[in-house]
Each structure stands twice: as C-alpha cells, then as structure tokens.
Amino acid sequence: MITWNRRADVLETLPRLLALPEQPPVIVVDNGSDDGTAEAVRARHPEVVVVALAENRGAAGRNVGVEHAVTPYVAFADDDSWWAPGALATAADVLDAHPGMALVAGTVLLGEGGPPDPTVEAMRRSSLPLDPRLPGPPVLGFIACGAIARRTSFLAVGGFSALFGVGGEEDLLAVDFAERGWDLAHVPDVVAVHQPSANRDRGERQRILVRNAMWQAWLRRRWPTALRITARTVITARDGASRRGVLDAVRRAPTVLAQRRPVSPLIEGRLTQLDQDRSRRRDRATR
C-alpha cells in the first residue's frame, strides 16, 4: 500500500487487508506524509511493515514496497482500496500456472457491491487477439489497486516510473512488461474494492492524467502516433486543469525525451488497436 497524508483512510483500510483469509504480509509505504501516518500505523498495527520515505515518490513508492517484499507475487493496494477474500489466492494460482505472465489485472469494484470501474469493461472487451495460453483477455493496461505482479518481472523492468506521480502511471509499466515479452491478462474472478477517498483534489488529478498521457506517448509510442496523441491532447484540453497538464508536460519535455525508448512495431500495432477502441467508446458516449 502506498499513501500520502491520508492517515484516516489507511487506518480504516488496513484491517480489511489484515483480515484476509490468505493472511498476506502487508507493507505500507508512506510517501513523506506529515500527518503522522507512519507513526499511527506502527502504533496500531505492529505486524505491518512500514517504510517511511522522506519525500513523495508517487506511484514509484510501490517500487520500494516491492523491494522490501519477500513473496514471489505482490498485490498492490491504495489507502482507499482492499482485496476481496480469496482474490489473492486465485491470483497466485494463476501466476503459478502461467510462468510467462507478469501481471494479473483484476476486477475493481467502485465500493462494496458497486459497479465495476469503467476500465474493467474496457479490459474485458479489448480487441487484442485472444491467446488460448492465457487465463483471460490479454491487456496492455490495468488499474494499480486491482493488480498482482510477479516480483521478479516487476523489478526487471524497473517498476513504476518516478516521473509520473499517481494518475495514469499503469500504462507505461504495462507496455514495458509487454516489450520484454511478458504477458498480462484480465482475470475477472480476482476482485478488489476501491472506495475513492473524499480527501482528493479532482483538478490536480486531471492535470496529472493529461500530463502523463502526453509523457507516455513521448516515452514509448513511435513518432507519428506520439505526435497525433500530443495534438489531440492539446486540442481537447479545454478546462484549466487539462491546460495546466499540457503546460507541465511541455516544461519537462527535455527530461522526458531523454528517457525515450519507443516500442517495437508489434507492440505499437497493439496499442493502436486499443487507441481505436477508446475512440469508438468516446464516439458512442457523445451520441
């Protein structure tokens, strides 16, 4: 679990993870909170490993947690999400049976008994070619709080980018897995619950999502596609938060472009398929 200045959320969520029948070891990475989160967790749950960082590393805080883990698989959780009983055992069985898989992308429900996150439906209906070797539809994206990763694969590709913070950080990691030849699949029976915290800034999240979408394109997409995505993002950035995201992306362009590693034509083709899926969904939503 990663967290930043959401002490109450962490203390409410942790008992749900500790009560799971699988009894997983729990690691909390505190991203430099100044609200006493780390101290409160240590006092109330001494069985939890707490790693207190000096600064907010965003999603890259998960990398620290994975480094501290001693299990072959690592399930991610946010401070406002938890796993359904049996989900982790199911995911472990899937990864045991499929050694070429790096990640299980599960079903994320929006609240207990709530509907699935829209991303889940996109994974289920992906147009990527079905692979009979896999336990579910192949994917090139996932929701972090609904994902279980093979620890060695995660560390081999470098985990989550330190550039991205939290918001849309999953796509880059998914592409890096695929580029190294690892499979990712959606397994519907692996269920997590996400009860979005009331302590969140929606405008700030939109800024980060827009910025990271541009960076993702610059870092991994081949240039014709990267330029199209950039142009579309700039044209559709009509609200203040989105425009700030575009400006943030441009300001740090030299740093990002220095880390550019475009994907192979094979992976680019699969990503283009998913781009077309998203475009069709947007068209349907506006009719």
Secondary structure, DSSP 4 states (H G I P E B T S, - for coil): -EESS-HHHHHHHHHHHHT-TT----EEEE-S-SSSHHHHHHHH-TTSEEEE-SS--GGGHHHHHHHH--SSEEE--BTTEEEPTTHHHHHHHHHHH-TTEEEEEEEEEESTT-PBPHHHHHHHT--SPP-TTSSS-B-S---GGGEEEEHHHHHHHTSS-TTS-SSS-HHHHHHHHHHTT-EEEEEEEEEEEE---SS--HHHHHHHHHHHHHHHHHHHS-HHHHHHHHHHHHHH--SHHHHHHHHHHHHTHHHHHTT--PPPHHHHHHHHHHHHHHHHHHHHHT-
